[in-house]
Amino acid sequence: ILIAIWVIIASIKIINPIFLPSPLDVLKQLWSMLISGEIAHDLYSTIYRLIIGFSLGIFIGVPIGLLMGYSKRIYDALEVVIEMFRSIPVVALFPLFLIFFGLGDASKFTIAAWSSSLIILINTMYGVKNSKKTRIMVAQTMKATPAQIFIKIVFPEATPDMFVGLRTGLSIALIVVIMSEMFMGTQTGLGQRIFNAH
């Protein structure tokens, strides 16, 4: 429906084609950029930043989420801090990341890691907290060790929520990487190409 509306608006030229070209013109331009390899370097740069940043987000978010979900003491100690950081829009933190990590790729990696790790952490934490208490009690009555309970019951039950966090975190990391390429100074990347085209 959206593409059909786009075609109608472009064909009757309600909006100047300089500002809203037709879908066919966009596809032709995209195809020529793919064939010439002009966009390949930008695509590689964005994917590279996304993979590094998202991987850092996983390495931060999953272990802390597991610990917070499993230990009430750690949860009580960190919950307020996590909730505070979660409420701050990541775009508002761009200047801080620039100050601490500079204009290079390090700032893009860390801002993608920051934004994705919080979502991964929270989903993992709630996945662990919502694991079935009856199964844990049954395992305890059968003299299972805390490590066995965690590995055989808690972790498998937390996995679906963890994967929801990973999926959401990946999309957030991609958005943040492209935004950082647009506004945090870089020579390559899809964000920079979008900004230049604008």
Buried (B, 14 or more C-beta within 10 A) or exposed (E): EEEEEBEEEBEEEEEEEEEBBBBEEEEEEEEEBEEEEEBEEBBEBBBBBBBBBBBBBBEBBBEBBBBBBBEEEBBEEBEEEBEEBEEEEBEEBBEEBBEEBEEEBEBBBBBBBBBBBBBBBBBBBBBBBEBEEEBBEEBEEEEBEEEEBBEEBBBEBBEEBBBBBBEBBBEBBBBBBBBBBBBBEBEBBBBBBBBEEE
